[in-house]
Amino acid sequence: MTIVETFSQIENYLLPIFEEEENIFHLKELNEHAGENGCKNVSPDKIKTIINFWAIKNWIKRQNVEYSKNHIRAVCIQPKEFLKKKTEKRHELAIFIVGYLYGKINANIDKDEPKKEEVLTEFSVHELKEAFEKERKLFKMEITIEDIEDTLFYLSRIDAIKIEGGFLVVYNRLTINRVEQNTRTQYKNDDYQKLHQFYENKIQQIHIVGEYARKMLEDYKGALQFVDDYFQLNYTSFLNKYFPGSRQDEIKRNITPAKFHQLFGSLSPSQLKIIKDNQTRYIVVAAGPGSGKTRVLVHKLASLLLMEDVKHEQLLMVTFSRAAATEFKKRLLQLIGNAANYIEIKTFHSYCFDLLGKVGSLEKSDAILQSAIEKINNGEVEVNRITKTVLVIDEAQDMDAVEYALINALMEHNEDMRVIAVGDDDQNIYAFRGADSKYLEQFITEKKCYKT
């Protein structure tokens, strides 16, 4: 609690000093003035910690000054009133969270146990939110899951708590400045052909080393000959000798032949065509019941992760029931293991509840999609939460007007996003609530989708 109070004093002192006009600050001077203004235990490192936190949260823009390590150039890029309210809320939450966790530890600790300097305790962000709201019934303060996560991040940055395990993942912001102002298209796919060949060759080299290791176990003399031929034959002749026929296709893939067969060996040619398509922006797979739509989607997700190196946080799959989402997750776990746990496979409603940091309930479900759409369109949602490379829609014929509007909002935010929609336009089980296959047809027409 002392750490929290110390940093609160420093932050309250610094907040009025930083303006919406750029200024140069001397860290040691700030440190001295903070001490003179009643901040206890202040230090330049603690001031740096606060300034770094503000920069990560995009409150200020900060640059180090070339001629001195003690000077920084900084400017506020958020309104001061906004920053003040956010700081006050975070400080109150920080005090509550530290007190709550401390109380939780004391409730679970044996009185006869010797006191430890650090004690591990478990909690969830929803638990903290509910406990805070319960305690503040009379003097209610509106808080979100994002506010809790923001405060936990702050507490970890100031070393008031250590977060070990869990899923609170922090990424430092990357700032990219455009140097070349020419907006004309200067490079096309053909210009990257050499780079493509370079990476293809790297993948082949990994397979070649694997083949050498296998030969060393099975045929020592053959392994020595393998090495001699690698250095003496030209590359094409070497490949033809040791990787004949279809094996040359195998060594171009970034997974082993055994893994490739496990993932895709049982698929039909038409299903494989969908799996291998990594260029088409909009794909619609139209098929009836029992035709293997779910199978294709599960294997497509596996292919995106393993063959195309799409990061799990860039991938979103939406469906219409919790049972369907659970089934997809279960099948994907069987196919690719623990990596499946990190993919967002959600119902439309649960995705929107997560996006807005609200606890899902039937009472709120009618309005949650429209609220999410408005916040996305108004730029009120954190950009990284809705930035996706691939969007997959299951049973796309069951979209209603609001769900289709959500899909459009995500597509508008992600200009290059690929969309894979699977559905049966002859089947519409959610017609009673406004679902209509016309939205799938509209998507196909507007986006000039590749339909299979």
N, C-alpha and C positions, 0 to 999 in steps of 0.2 A: 504493500500500500504506500510505503514511503517513496518507492520508485515512481509509482503513478502520480503522487502529489508533486514530486520534484519536476517531472516532465510536464505536468499540467501548468505549473508556474512558469516554466520556460516558454511553453507554447503561447500562453496568454500574454507574456511579455513581448514575444516576437511578432505576434499577429498584427498589432497596429503599425509596426515599423515597415513591414513589406507593403509596397504600394503598387498601383496598377501602372506605374511608370518605372522603367528600368533604373536600378540603382546599384552601386558597388558597395559591398559590406565587408568590413574587416572583422573576422571571426573573434579575434582576441578583444577588440573593442566591444563587440556585442556581449561577450562573456563578462567583461568588467561591468558594463552598464546593467546587465541582468542581475549581477550580484548586488550592485548598489540599489537596485529597485526591489530587493527583497527575495530574489530567487535563491533558494538554498541549494548547496551541493552542485551548483552549475559548473559546467566545463565546456570547452570548445567542442569536444567530442559529442557531448549531449546536444549541443546546438546543431552540430552537423547531422546528428541522428534525426532531429525534428525536420531540418531542411530537406534531408534525403527522403523522409516520409512524405512530405508535401510534394516533392518533385515526382515521386512514384505515383501519388494519387492525382497528379496533373493539376495541382493547385497553383504551383509556380513553375516558371521556366528558369532553370539555373545553369550557369556556366562557370567553370573555373577560370580565373584570370591568369594569363600566361606568366606574368612577371612575379606572381606571389602565390604561395600555397595557402596563405591565410586570408586571401581576398576571394570573394565570389561576386558574380554579376547575377542579379535575380530580378524577376518581375512577376507580380500576381497576374494570373490568367483566369481567375474566377472572381466574381463580385465579393467584396469584403463582408457584406452582410450574410451571404451564403456560407462563407468560410467560418464566420463567427458562430452561426447556428449549428453547423456540422461539428465544430470543435466542442461546443458546450454539450451537445448530445453524446459525443464520443467520450468525453471526460466522465460524464455521469454513468454511462454504460461501463466504462473501465473500472470505476470504483465498485459498481454492483458486481461485475463478473469476478473480480479478485475476491471480494467478500463472499460471494456465493461458492466459489470453488474452495476457498479456505474452510468455509463451514461444512462443505461436503466431505472434505478430508477429515476434519475433526469428528464428524459423525461416524465415519467408518474405521477410525484408528483405535487400536487397543490402548487403553490408558496405561497398561503396564509396559507397553513397548517403549524402547528408548526413542527419544525425539530425533528425527532425521532432518537434515538441511533441505533435502528435496524429496517430495512425495508425489507419486504418480496417481492421477485420478482421471476417470473417463467422463466425457460429457458429449452432448450433441448441441448444435447451434439452435435447433428447435427447442430443446430443453431450456437453454439460456433465455430464449425469447419468451417462452411461456412463463418462466419464473419471474422475469422482469415485469411483464404485464400484470401478473398476479400481485406482485408487491406494490405496483404503482396504480392500483385501482382508483384511488381518490384523486391523485394528481397524474392523470394519464398522459403519457408521452407516446406519440406514434413512432413505432420502430419497425424495421424490416429485417429479414434475414441478412440482407446486404449490410445493414448497420452493425449487426452482431459480428459478421465476418470481418468488416472493416476494423472494429474494435479489437478483435482477436489478433489481427495482423499488426495493429498498433502496439498491443501489449507484447507481442513477440519481438517487435523491432526495438522496443525500449528495454528488453530483457526482464520484464516483470513476470512473464511466464515463458516456458519452453513448450512448443507443440511437437510431440513425438508421435509419428504415425498419423492415421486419419487421412482425410482427403482435402485439407485446406492447402492448396498448391498455389504458390506465389510466383509470378513471372515478373521480372524487372522490365520496365517499359523500354522499347527500342525506338529511338528517334532517327528518322531517315530524312536528310535534307536533299532536295533535288538540285543538282548542280547544273545539269544540261537543261536549258529551257526550251529546246526545240521539241515540239510535240508531234512532229511527223513520224510515221512508222519507219524506223530505220533498220530493224532486224526482224526477219521472218524465220519460220521453222527451218528453212534450208540453211540459214546462217549458223544454226546450232547443231548441224549434222556432225561436225567433227567432235563436238562435246559429247553428243549421243554415242558416237563410236568409242570415245575414250571410256565412258562408263560401262558400255557393253563389254569392252575388252577387260576392264577391271573385274566384272562379274565372271567372265570366262577364266581369268587367272585364279580366282578362288576355287572354281570347280577343278581346274587343272592341279592345284595344290592338293585338293581333296583326293583326286585320283592317284596322285603320287603317294600320299599317305596310305591309301588302301593297298597299293601294290607293295609298299614296304612291309606290310603285314603278311601278304599272301605270296609274294614272289620277289625276293630281294634282287636277284639278277635282272628280272624284268623292270624293277624300279630304277636300277642304274641305267639300263638301256633307254628307259623313258626320259630320264634327265639328259642323256647324251643326244637323243633325237630332238628334244626341245631346243637345245642350243645349236644343233648342226643343221636340222631341216628348216626349210622356210615354214612360216607359221601355218599356211594353208595345208601344206603336205603333212605337217605334224597333226593337225586337227583331223584330216582325212584318215590318218593311220590309227589314231587312238580314240577318236570320237566319230565313227562313221555314221552315215545316214541320219536318223532322227536324233541321235545323241548330240548333234551340233545345235539342235533347237533346245535341248535340255540345258546345255551349259550357258545359254543366253538368259535363262531365267534366274531370278534372285532367290530361289528356294531350291531344295534338293529334289531330284526326280521322284524319290519316295514320297516326299511331302506333297508334291504336285499331284501325283497319282491319288493320294489319299483325299485331297481337296476336290479334284476335278475329274478323276478317272472314270467315275460312274455317270457323268453327265452326257446327254445327247448332243449331237453336233449343233442343233439350234440353240440349246442352252449354253453350250460353250461359246457360241458366237456372241451372246449377250455378255458373258463373263469377260471375254477378251477385249470387248469394245471399250477402249479408254479415250476415245476422241469425241464421240457424239455427245453434244451438250444435253439433249433432252431425249430420253428413251421411255417409251410406253410399252409394257408387256401386257398384251390383252389375251387372256386365256380363261377358260371355264373352270368349274370346280374339278378337283382331282387331277389337274394337268401339271402339277408340280411348281406352281407359282411361288409357294413358300420356300421350296427347295432352292429355286433359282435365286431368290433374294438372299437367303442365308449364305449361299456360295458366292454371290456377288459381293456381299459385305466382307467375306473372308478375302476375296481377291483384291478388293480396294485396300485393305490393310496390309496384306502380305506381298502382293504382286505390284501394286501401284504406289505403295508407301504413303498412302493417305493417313495422316495422323488421326488418332481416335477423337481428339477434340474438334476436328474439322468435319466430322461425320455426324449426321443427324438422321434418324429414322423415326417417322411418325406413323401410328396406326390408330385403330378406333376402339380397342378394348384392352384392358389390362391383361386379360388372358392371352391375347395375341402377342402383346409385348413380352410377356413372360415366356411364351413358347419360343419366340425368336431368340431370346437371350439363352434359353436352355439349349437349343440346337446349335447356336453359335459357340457356346461353351464346349460342347462335345466336339466341335470341329477344330477350333483354334485355341481352346484352353482359356486361361485366366484373362487374356487380353480382351475377351468379350465383355468383361465386367465394366470396362471403361468407356464403352460406346453408349451414346445417348440413344436408347430405344424406348420411346415414350408414347403415350397417347397424346393427342392434340392438347387435351386439357392439362395433363400433368406437366407437359413441356411449358405451357404458359404460366402455370402456378410457379414452377421453378424459376422461370425467366423474371417474374415480378417479385420473387422471394416471399411468396405467400403459402400458407398451409392450405392444401386442397380440401374442399368440402363440397357437398352437393348444392348447398345454398348459394355458394359463390360461383359454381361452374357455369351458369348461364351467361354471366357477364365477363368471365375471365379472358375469353378469346378476344372479344372486342376491345377490352382494356389493353391487352398485350399488343394488338395491332396498332392502336392509337399511340402507345408509348414507343413502339418501333418507328412508326412514321414521324413522330415528333422528336426523335433522337434522344429519348429519355431512358433508353436501355443501354447498359454497358456494351460497347462495340464488340468486345471479345466474346460476349455471351451469344451473339447472333451471327458471328462471322463463321461461315461454313463453306467447305469446298464441295461437298456432296450432300444432297438431300434425297432420301428414299421415302416413298409414300406407299404404304400397303393398303390394299382394297380402296384404291383411289376413286372408284365409282361411287363410294359412299360419302364423298365430300359434300357439305352444304355450302351456302354462300359465304358464311363467316370463315369456315375452314379454308375455303379457296382463297379468300382475301388474305388470310395469314400466310399461305404459301406464296402469294404474290408479293406480300411485304418482305418476306425473306429473300425472294429472288431479286427484288429491286435493290435490297441492301447488298447483295452479293452478285455483282454483275457477271462473274465468270463461273458461278455455281452450276454444277451438273445436277440434273434432276432425273431420278429413275422412278417411274410410277408403274405400279402393277395393279391390275384390276380386271373385272369382268363387267363390261358395259351392259350385259343382259341381266345382271343380278344387282338388286338394290335393296338391302335388308333394312336400311335406316330411312326409308322414304317417309315414314311417319313423323320424323323430326325435321324434315326439309331437305334431306339428302337427295341428290339428283345426279345421274350419270352425265348430265349435260355439262357439268363443270369439268369432267375429265375430257369430254369431247372439245370443250372450249380451250382447254390447255393444249390439246393436240393441234388444234387449228391455229391458235395464236402463236405458238412456239415452233410450229412446223416440225413437230416431233417425229423421230424415227419410231415407227410402230411395228411391233413384231408379235 
